[in-house]
Amino acid sequence: VQLQASGGGSVLVGDSLRLSCPASGRISVGWFRQASGKEREFVAGIGWRDGNLHYSESVRGRFTISRDSVKNTIDLQMNNLKPEDTGVYSCAIRYGGTISRRNDQYQAWGQGTLVTVSS
């Protein structure tokens, strides 16, 4: 399974970016990020079975996760970016019907894409 996330870049505070993760089928997908010197943290996820969307409190209202059935991707639309959103963003697959916020609940990880937000 190749999960190369794409769409990262260097932007200014308040800008937007859209990340994509090639994933389709009966899988749940989570987006995680890791800032320099910090642990990887859950950002957003979409469950296959329940279709529920999950967000961390730090991104709720600014980020939107969605499933694109035409492109077969799971996208993360990031608006109103802040410097604290800087990090390497990775997507991960969970062969279960629901999302988990725990890293160890995911079976496949892809290479991340770097997002840098400057003021």
MIKOLPA-473600 format. One line per field, with one value per atom (N, C-alpha, C, O, CB): residue number from 0; residue in three letters; chain; atom name; x, y, z. Coordinates in steps of 0.1 Angstrom, whole numbers. Each point is the difference from the previous one (the first is absolute). Last residue first. Glycine has a CB too. Layout:
N
pos = NUM,...
code = ALA,...
unit = A,...
site = CA,...
X = X,...
Y = Y,...
Z = Z,...
REM end
This chain:
119
pos = 118,118,118,118,118,117,117,117,117,117,116,116,116,116,116,115,115,115,115,115,114,114,114,114,114,113,113,113,113,113,112,112,112,112,112,111,111,111,111,111,110,110,110,110,110,109,109,109,109,109,108,108,108,108,108,107,107,107,107,107,106,106,106,106,106,105,105,105,105,105,104,104,104,104,104,103,103,103,103,103,102,102,102,102,102,101,101,101,101,101,100,100,100,100,100,99,99,99,99,99,98,98,98,98,98,97,97,97,97,97,96,96,96,96,96,95,95,95,95,95,94,94,94,94,94,93,93,93,93,93,92,92,92,92,92,91,91,91,91,91,90,90,90,90,90,89,89,89,89,89,88,88,88,88,88,87,87,87,87,87,86,86,86,86,86,85,85,85,85,85,84,84,84,84,84,83,83,83,83,83,82,82,82,82,82,81,81,81,81,81,80,80,80,80,80,79,79,79,79,79,78,78,78,78,78,77,77,77,77,77,76,76,76,76,76,75,75,75,75,75,74,74,74,74,74,73,73,73,73,73,72,72,72,72,72,71,71,71,71,71,70,70,70,70,70,69,69,69,69,69,68,68,68,68,68,67,67,67,67,67,66,66,66,66,66,65,65,65,65,65,64,64,64,64,64,63,63,63,63,63,62,62,62,62,62,61,61,61,61,61,60,60,60,60,60,59,59,59,59,59,58,58,58,58,58,57,57,57,57,57,56,56,56,56,56,55,55,55,55,55,54,54,54,54,54,53,53,53,53,53,52,52,52,52,52,51,51,51,51,51,50,50,50,50,50,49,49,49,49,49,48,48,48,48,48,47,47,47,47,47,46,46,46,46,46,45,45,45,45,45,44,44,44,44,44,43,43,43,43,43,42,42,42,42,42,41,41,41,41,41,40,40,40,40,40,39,39,39,39,39,38,38,38,38,38,37,37,37,37,37,36,36,36,36,36,35,35,35,35,35,34,34,34,34,34,33,33,33,33,33,32,32,32,32,32,31,31,31,31,31,30,30,30,30,30,29,29,29,29,29,28,28,28,28,28,27,27,27,27,27,26,26,26,26,26,25,25,25,25,25,24,24,24,24,24,23,23,23,23,23,22,22,22,22,22,21,21,21,21,21,20,20,20,20,20,19,19,19,19,19,18,18,18,18,18,17,17,17,17,17,16,16,16,16,16,15,15,15,15,15,14,14,14,14,14,13,13,13,13,13,12,12,12,12,12,11,11,11,11,11,10,10,10,10,10,9,9,9,9,9,8,8,8,8,8,7,7,7,7,7,6,6,6,6,6,5,5,5,5,5,4,4,4,4,4,3,3,3,3,3,2,2,2,2,2,1,1,1,1,1,0,0,0,0,0
code = SER,SER,SER,SER,SER,SER,SER,SER,SER,SER,VAL,VAL,VAL,VAL,VAL,THR,THR,THR,THR,THR,VAL,VAL,VAL,VAL,VAL,LEU,LEU,LEU,LEU,LEU,THR,THR,THR,THR,THR,GLY,GLY,GLY,GLY,GLY,GLN,GLN,GLN,GLN,GLN,GLY,GLY,GLY,GLY,GLY,TRP,TRP,TRP,TRP,TRP,ALA,ALA,ALA,ALA,ALA,GLN,GLN,GLN,GLN,GLN,TYR,TYR,TYR,TYR,TYR,GLN,GLN,GLN,GLN,GLN,ASP,ASP,ASP,ASP,ASP,ASN,ASN,ASN,ASN,ASN,ARG,ARG,ARG,ARG,ARG,ARG,ARG,ARG,ARG,ARG,SER,SER,SER,SER,SER,ILE,ILE,ILE,ILE,ILE,THR,THR,THR,THR,THR,GLY,GLY,GLY,GLY,GLY,GLY,GLY,GLY,GLY,GLY,TYR,TYR,TYR,TYR,TYR,ARG,ARG,ARG,ARG,ARG,ILE,ILE,ILE,ILE,ILE,ALA,ALA,ALA,ALA,ALA,CYS,CYS,CYS,CYS,CYS,SER,SER,SER,SER,SER,TYR,TYR,TYR,TYR,TYR,VAL,VAL,VAL,VAL,VAL,GLY,GLY,GLY,GLY,GLY,THR,THR,THR,THR,THR,ASP,ASP,ASP,ASP,ASP,GLU,GLU,GLU,GLU,GLU,PRO,PRO,PRO,PRO,PRO,LYS,LYS,LYS,LYS,LYS,LEU,LEU,LEU,LEU,LEU,ASN,ASN,ASN,ASN,ASN,ASN,ASN,ASN,ASN,ASN,MET,MET,MET,MET,MET,GLN,GLN,GLN,GLN,GLN,LEU,LEU,LEU,LEU,LEU,ASP,ASP,ASP,ASP,ASP,ILE,ILE,ILE,ILE,ILE,THR,THR,THR,THR,THR,ASN,ASN,ASN,ASN,ASN,LYS,LYS,LYS,LYS,LYS,VAL,VAL,VAL,VAL,VAL,SER,SER,SER,SER,SER,ASP,ASP,ASP,ASP,ASP,ARG,ARG,ARG,ARG,ARG,SER,SER,SER,SER,SER,ILE,ILE,ILE,ILE,ILE,THR,THR,THR,THR,THR,PHE,PHE,PHE,PHE,PHE,ARG,ARG,ARG,ARG,ARG,GLY,GLY,GLY,GLY,GLY,ARG,ARG,ARG,ARG,ARG,VAL,VAL,VAL,VAL,VAL,SER,SER,SER,SER,SER,GLU,GLU,GLU,GLU,GLU,SER,SER,SER,SER,SER,TYR,TYR,TYR,TYR,TYR,HIS,HIS,HIS,HIS,HIS,LEU,LEU,LEU,LEU,LEU,ASN,ASN,ASN,ASN,ASN,GLY,GLY,GLY,GLY,GLY,ASP,ASP,ASP,ASP,ASP,ARG,ARG,ARG,ARG,ARG,TRP,TRP,TRP,TRP,TRP,GLY,GLY,GLY,GLY,GLY,ILE,ILE,ILE,ILE,ILE,GLY,GLY,GLY,GLY,GLY,ALA,ALA,ALA,ALA,ALA,VAL,VAL,VAL,VAL,VAL,PHE,PHE,PHE,PHE,PHE,GLU,GLU,GLU,GLU,GLU,ARG,ARG,ARG,ARG,ARG,GLU,GLU,GLU,GLU,GLU,LYS,LYS,LYS,LYS,LYS,GLY,GLY,GLY,GLY,GLY,SER,SER,SER,SER,SER,ALA,ALA,ALA,ALA,ALA,GLN,GLN,GLN,GLN,GLN,ARG,ARG,ARG,ARG,ARG,PHE,PHE,PHE,PHE,PHE,TRP,TRP,TRP,TRP,TRP,GLY,GLY,GLY,GLY,GLY,VAL,VAL,VAL,VAL,VAL,SER,SER,SER,SER,SER,ILE,ILE,ILE,ILE,ILE,ARG,ARG,ARG,ARG,ARG,GLY,GLY,GLY,GLY,GLY,SER,SER,SER,SER,SER,ALA,ALA,ALA,ALA,ALA,PRO,PRO,PRO,PRO,PRO,CYS,CYS,CYS,CYS,CYS,SER,SER,SER,SER,SER,LEU,LEU,LEU,LEU,LEU,ARG,ARG,ARG,ARG,ARG,LEU,LEU,LEU,LEU,LEU,SER,SER,SER,SER,SER,ASP,ASP,ASP,ASP,ASP,GLY,GLY,GLY,GLY,GLY,VAL,VAL,VAL,VAL,VAL,LEU,LEU,LEU,LEU,LEU,VAL,VAL,VAL,VAL,VAL,SER,SER,SER,SER,SER,GLY,GLY,GLY,GLY,GLY,GLY,GLY,GLY,GLY,GLY,GLY,GLY,GLY,GLY,GLY,SER,SER,SER,SER,SER,ALA,ALA,ALA,ALA,ALA,GLN,GLN,GLN,GLN,GLN,LEU,LEU,LEU,LEU,LEU,GLN,GLN,GLN,GLN,GLN,VAL,VAL,VAL,VAL,VAL
unit = A,A,A,A,A,A,A,A,A,A,A,A,A,A,A,A,A,A,A,A,A,A,A,A,A,A,A,A,A,A,A,A,A,A,A,A,A,A,A,A,A,A,A,A,A,A,A,A,A,A,A,A,A,A,A,A,A,A,A,A,A,A,A,A,A,A,A,A,A,A,A,A,A,A,A,A,A,A,A,A,A,A,A,A,A,A,A,A,A,A,A,A,A,A,A,A,A,A,A,A,A,A,A,A,A,A,A,A,A,A,A,A,A,A,A,A,A,A,A,A,A,A,A,A,A,A,A,A,A,A,A,A,A,A,A,A,A,A,A,A,A,A,A,A,A,A,A,A,A,A,A,A,A,A,A,A,A,A,A,A,A,A,A,A,A,A,A,A,A,A,A,A,A,A,A,A,A,A,A,A,A,A,A,A,A,A,A,A,A,A,A,A,A,A,A,A,A,A,A,A,A,A,A,A,A,A,A,A,A,A,A,A,A,A,A,A,A,A,A,A,A,A,A,A,A,A,A,A,A,A,A,A,A,A,A,A,A,A,A,A,A,A,A,A,A,A,A,A,A,A,A,A,A,A,A,A,A,A,A,A,A,A,A,A,A,A,A,A,A,A,A,A,A,A,A,A,A,A,A,A,A,A,A,A,A,A,A,A,A,A,A,A,A,A,A,A,A,A,A,A,A,A,A,A,A,A,A,A,A,A,A,A,A,A,A,A,A,A,A,A,A,A,A,A,A,A,A,A,A,A,A,A,A,A,A,A,A,A,A,A,A,A,A,A,A,A,A,A,A,A,A,A,A,A,A,A,A,A,A,A,A,A,A,A,A,A,A,A,A,A,A,A,A,A,A,A,A,A,A,A,A,A,A,A,A,A,A,A,A,A,A,A,A,A,A,A,A,A,A,A,A,A,A,A,A,A,A,A,A,A,A,A,A,A,A,A,A,A,A,A,A,A,A,A,A,A,A,A,A,A,A,A,A,A,A,A,A,A,A,A,A,A,A,A,A,A,A,A,A,A,A,A,A,A,A,A,A,A,A,A,A,A,A,A,A,A,A,A,A,A,A,A,A,A,A,A,A,A,A,A,A,A,A,A,A,A,A,A,A,A,A,A,A,A,A,A,A,A,A,A,A,A,A,A,A,A,A,A,A,A,A,A,A,A,A,A,A,A,A,A,A,A,A,A,A,A,A,A,A,A,A,A,A,A,A,A,A,A,A,A,A,A,A,A,A,A,A,A,A,A,A,A,A,A,A,A,A,A,A,A,A,A,A,A,A,A,A,A,A,A,A,A,A,A,A,A,A,A,A,A,A,A,A,A,A,A,A,A,A,A,A,A,A,A,A
site = N,CA,C,O,CB,N,CA,C,O,CB,N,CA,C,O,CB,N,CA,C,O,CB,N,CA,C,O,CB,N,CA,C,O,CB,N,CA,C,O,CB,N,CA,C,O,CB,N,CA,C,O,CB,N,CA,C,O,CB,N,CA,C,O,CB,N,CA,C,O,CB,N,CA,C,O,CB,N,CA,C,O,CB,N,CA,C,O,CB,N,CA,C,O,CB,N,CA,C,O,CB,N,CA,C,O,CB,N,CA,C,O,CB,N,CA,C,O,CB,N,CA,C,O,CB,N,CA,C,O,CB,N,CA,C,O,CB,N,CA,C,O,CB,N,CA,C,O,CB,N,CA,C,O,CB,N,CA,C,O,CB,N,CA,C,O,CB,N,CA,C,O,CB,N,CA,C,O,CB,N,CA,C,O,CB,N,CA,C,O,CB,N,CA,C,O,CB,N,CA,C,O,CB,N,CA,C,O,CB,N,CA,C,O,CB,N,CA,C,O,CB,N,CA,C,O,CB,N,CA,C,O,CB,N,CA,C,O,CB,N,CA,C,O,CB,N,CA,C,O,CB,N,CA,C,O,CB,N,CA,C,O,CB,N,CA,C,O,CB,N,CA,C,O,CB,N,CA,C,O,CB,N,CA,C,O,CB,N,CA,C,O,CB,N,CA,C,O,CB,N,CA,C,O,CB,N,CA,C,O,CB,N,CA,C,O,CB,N,CA,C,O,CB,N,CA,C,O,CB,N,CA,C,O,CB,N,CA,C,O,CB,N,CA,C,O,CB,N,CA,C,O,CB,N,CA,C,O,CB,N,CA,C,O,CB,N,CA,C,O,CB,N,CA,C,O,CB,N,CA,C,O,CB,N,CA,C,O,CB,N,CA,C,O,CB,N,CA,C,O,CB,N,CA,C,O,CB,N,CA,C,O,CB,N,CA,C,O,CB,N,CA,C,O,CB,N,CA,C,O,CB,N,CA,C,O,CB,N,CA,C,O,CB,N,CA,C,O,CB,N,CA,C,O,CB,N,CA,C,O,CB,N,CA,C,O,CB,N,CA,C,O,CB,N,CA,C,O,CB,N,CA,C,O,CB,N,CA,C,O,CB,N,CA,C,O,CB,N,CA,C,O,CB,N,CA,C,O,CB,N,CA,C,O,CB,N,CA,C,O,CB,N,CA,C,O,CB,N,CA,C,O,CB,N,CA,C,O,CB,N,CA,C,O,CB,N,CA,C,O,CB,N,CA,C,O,CB,N,CA,C,O,CB,N,CA,C,O,CB,N,CA,C,O,CB,N,CA,C,O,CB,N,CA,C,O,CB,N,CA,C,O,CB,N,CA,C,O,CB,N,CA,C,O,CB,N,CA,C,O,CB,N,CA,C,O,CB,N,CA,C,O,CB,N,CA,C,O,CB,N,CA,C,O,CB,N,CA,C,O,CB,N,CA,C,O,CB,N,CA,C,O,CB,N,CA,C,O,CB,N,CA,C,O,CB,N,CA,C,O,CB,N,CA,C,O,CB,N,CA,C,O,CB,N,CA,C,O,CB,N,CA,C,O,CB,N,CA,C,O,CB,N,CA,C,O,CB,N,CA,C,O,CB
X = 47,-7,6,-5,-1,3,8,-8,-10,30,-22,-8,8,4,-25,26,7,-8,-3,26,-24,-8,7,3,-25,34,3,-9,-1,25,-32,2,2,-8,-5,20,-7,3,9,-10,-1,9,-8,-9,28,-45,7,10,1,-20,-7,4,7,7,-6,-35,9,2,-10,3,-18,7,10,10,-29,-5,0,10,11,-17,-2,-12,-1,-10,-2,45,2,-12,1,15,-15,9,0,1,13,-57,13,8,-5,-6,-34,9,14,9,-28,-22,6,10,6,-8,-45,12,6,-8,1,-25,0,14,10,-31,10,-10,-1,-7,-5,57,-11,-11,3,12,34,-9,-11,-3,21,14,-5,-10,-10,15,37,-12,-3,9,-4,20,1,-13,-10,28,14,-13,3,10,-21,38,0,-14,-8,32,9,-14,1,5,-16,46,-1,-13,-3,28,-18,4,-1,-4,-4,-15,12,4,0,8,-43,-4,12,-1,-22,24,0,-5,0,-3,3,14,0,9,0,-53,7,14,3,-24,-24,11,8,1,1,-48,5,11,0,-23,2,-2,5,2,-22,22,5,-1,7,9,-34,0,4,-7,-10,24,-1,2,10,-1,-24,6,-2,-9,5,6,-5,7,12,-17,-5,9,-8,-13,28,-28,4,11,10,-15,-20,14,5,12,-11,-47,5,15,5,-25,-4,-2,4,2,-21,33,-3,-1,10,2,-17,3,-4,-11,8,18,-10,5,12,-23,20,4,-11,-12,28,0,-11,6,8,-24,30,4,-13,-9,33,-28,9,4,2,7,-39,-4,8,-4,-6,33,-14,-5,4,-7,48,-2,-15,-4,25,-3,9,-3,3,14,-38,-5,8,-6,-2,5,6,-6,-4,26,-50,10,6,-7,-5,-22,6,11,7,-13,-41,12,5,-8,0,-23,1,14,10,-25,-5,0,2,0,-14,11,-10,0,-9,11,27,-13,-10,-12,24,33,-6,-14,-10,32,4,-2,-8,-9,9,36,-13,-2,8,-8,32,-2,-14,-9,26,26,-14,-1,10,-12,40,-6,-15,-8,31,18,-11,-6,0,-5,58,-14,-10,2,7,47,-10,-14,-3,18,27,-5,-11,-6,10,38,-12,-5,5,-11,44,2,-12,1,16,-27,14,1,-4,12,-55,9,13,2,-22,-21,10,9,6,-6,-53,11,10,-3,-12,-30,8,11,3,-7,-45,11,6,-6,-6,-19,3,11,10,-18,-31,12,1,-9,8,-25,-1,14,10,-28,-7,10,-3,-6,23,-34,-6,11,4,-21,23,-5,-5,-2,17,25,-14,-3,8,-7,41,-6,-14,-8,23,29,-6,-5,8,7,-10,6,-7,-12,17,3,-6,7,12,-20,1,8,-8,-12,26,-15,-8,9,8,-27,20,6,-9,-9,32,-21,-6,8,8,-30,30,-1,-7,-3,23,-8,-13,-2,-11,12,49,-11,-13,-1,16,21,0,-13,-9,21,19,-11,1,8,-23,39,3,-10,-1,25,-33,8,2,-3,-7,-18,7,7,1,1,-25,-7,6,-5,-15,18,5,-8,-10,16,8,-8,6,12,-19,9,8,-9,-8,25,-20,-8,8,3,-16,9,8,-9,-11,25,-11,-9,9,8,-27
Y = 335,12,12,11,-20,-46,11,12,3,-12,-48,12,11,-1,-12,-38,10,13,5,-15,-47,12,10,-2,-10,-38,11,12,5,-13,-47,12,12,1,-10,-49,12,12,-2,-5,-49,11,13,2,-15,-30,4,11,5,-10,-40,14,3,-8,8,-41,5,15,7,-27,-4,-11,4,-7,-7,36,1,-10,-2,26,-14,-6,0,-4,11,14,-14,-8,-12,14,47,-4,-15,-5,25,6,-6,-5,-6,-1,25,11,-5,8,7,-40,1,12,3,-29,8,7,-1,-1,17,-53,13,6,-7,-1,-35,9,13,9,-29,-9,-2,11,9,-17,1,-10,-3,-11,1,55,-9,-10,4,13,20,-8,-9,-6,6,51,-14,-7,6,1,42,-7,-15,-5,21,33,-13,-6,4,-7,52,-6,-14,-1,24,13,-10,-7,-6,3,55,-14,-8,4,-1,46,-5,-14,-3,27,5,-11,-5,-10,20,28,-13,-11,-12,25,32,-6,-13,-8,31,-13,7,-6,-11,16,-2,-6,9,12,-26,12,9,-6,-2,10,-45,14,8,-6,1,-46,7,15,5,-24,-33,14,8,-1,-2,-49,8,15,5,-23,-34,14,7,-3,4,-52,6,14,0,-23,-8,6,4,1,7,-25,-10,5,-6,-11,40,0,-12,-3,28,-19,0,-1,-8,23,-12,-13,0,-11,7,31,3,-13,-7,29,-3,-12,4,4,-21,48,-4,-12,-2,25,16,-12,-5,1,-7,56,-9,-12,1,19,25,-11,-8,-1,0,38,5,-10,3,13,-25,13,6,9,-5,-37,0,14,10,-28,4,3,1,4,-15,2,11,3,11,-18,-29,12,12,11,-21,-36,4,14,7,-21,-21,11,2,-2,13,-46,3,10,0,-23,-1,8,3,4,6,-53,12,7,-7,-5,-29,12,12,12,-22,-39,9,14,8,-19,-26,-6,11,-1,-20,34,-6,-5,3,-10,50,-14,-6,6,-2,39,-4,-15,-7,27,24,-14,-2,8,-16,45,-2,-14,-7,31,-9,13,-2,7,0,-31,-2,14,9,-31,14,2,-1,2,13,-25,0,1,-6,-7,33,-12,2,10,-19,43,-4,-14,-5,29,2,-2,-4,-1,18,4,-3,-1,9,2,-24,12,-3,-11,25,-43,0,12,3,-28,1,10,-1,-4,19,-44,4,10,2,-25,-3,10,3,3,7,-55,11,9,-5,-9,-25,7,11,8,-14,-45,13,7,-7,-2,-29,4,13,9,-22,-16,-1,1,-9,-6,40,-13,0,11,-21,42,-3,-13,-8,22,27,-11,-2,10,-5,30,-10,-12,-9,16,46,-13,-11,-1,8,52,-12,-13,0,14,43,-12,-11,-1,9,48,-12,-12,0,13,42,-11,-12,-1,9,51,-14,-9,4,6,39,-6,-14,-5,17,17,3,-7,0,21,-13,-1,5,10,-6,-22,11,-3,-7,24,-55,10,10,-2,-14,-30,11,11,5,-11,-49,11,10,-2,-1,-48,9,12,0,-20,-19,13,9,12,-24,-45,11,13,0,-16,-39,12,11,0,-7,-48,13,12,2,-14,-40,11,12,6,-22,-38,12,12,2,-11,-48,12,12,2,-14
Z = 99,3,-8,2,21,-36,6,2,-7,-5,4,1,6,12,-11,-27,8,-1,-10,6,-6,0,9,12,-16,-23,9,-2,-11,12,-8,-7,9,10,-30,24,2,-9,-8,31,-27,2,1,-7,-6,28,-12,4,11,-25,39,0,-13,-6,31,0,-11,0,2,-16,47,-5,-11,-3,9,42,-15,-6,6,-4,45,-5,-15,-6,27,8,-1,-5,-1,20,-10,-11,-2,-12,16,16,4,-12,-9,31,-21,2,4,1,4,-35,13,0,-10,13,-33,2,14,9,-27,-10,7,2,-2,14,-33,-5,7,-5,1,-9,10,-4,-8,26,-31,-6,10,5,-19,4,11,-6,-6,24,-35,-3,12,6,-30,14,5,-2,1,15,-29,1,3,-3,-14,27,-5,1,9,-3,-1,0,-7,-12,12,26,-11,2,10,-11,17,3,-12,-11,34,-1,-7,4,12,-14,20,-9,-8,-7,5,31,8,-8,5,15,-38,2,7,-3,3,-26,10,1,-4,17,-50,6,9,-1,-19,-7,11,8,12,-10,-29,-2,12,11,-25,-13,12,-3,-9,15,-23,-4,13,10,-28,0,12,-4,-3,18,-38,-1,14,7,-32,-1,12,1,2,10,-58,10,12,0,-18,-29,9,10,2,-19,-19,0,9,0,-4,1,-14,-1,-8,2,48,-6,-15,-5,21,30,-14,-8,-2,3,53,-9,-14,-2,21,27,-9,-9,-1,1,44,-6,-9,4,15,3,-4,-7,-10,7,38,-9,-3,8,1,19,-10,-10,-12,29,20,-5,-11,-7,29,12,-3,-4,6,11,-2,-15,-3,-11,6,50,-6,-14,-5,21,8,4,-6,-3,24,-47,13,3,-9,5,-26,0,14,10,-29,-16,13,-1,-10,18,-34,-2,14,9,-31,1,9,-2,-4,21,-37,-8,8,-5,-11,26,5,-7,1,21,-35,3,4,-4,11,-17,-12,4,-8,0,29,2,-12,-6,31,-17,-5,1,-5,-11,40,-6,-5,4,12,6,-5,-6,-3,-2,33,-5,-4,5,-13,43,-9,-4,8,3,2,6,-11,-12,29,-2,-11,7,10,-26,42,-4,-11,-1,24,-18,7,-5,-10,13,-20,15,7,13,-15,-44,4,15,8,-28,0,0,5,7,-4,-26,9,-1,-11,11,-13,-3,11,12,-24,-14,12,-4,-12,22,-29,-2,13,10,-31,4,9,-6,-6,26,-36,-3,10,3,-27,12,7,-1,1,15,-50,10,7,-6,-8,-28,14,10,7,-16,-39,4,15,6,-22,-5,-3,5,5,-25,16,7,-4,-2,22,-25,-8,7,5,-23,33,4,-9,0,24,-19,-6,4,1,-20,33,0,-6,2,18,-20,-1,-2,-10,0,31,-8,0,9,-2,6,-1,-8,-8,10,30,-13,1,11,-19,45,-6,-13,-5,17,3,10,-7,-7,26,-53,11,9,-4,-12,-12,-2,11,10,-22,-14,9,-3,-11,12,-9,-5,11,12,-34,5,10,-7,-12,27,-36,1,10,2,-8,5,-9,4,6,-24,35,1,-9,-2,26,-27,-1,1,-10,-4,20,6,-1,11,4,-34,-1,5,-6,-13,25,0,0,9,3
REM end
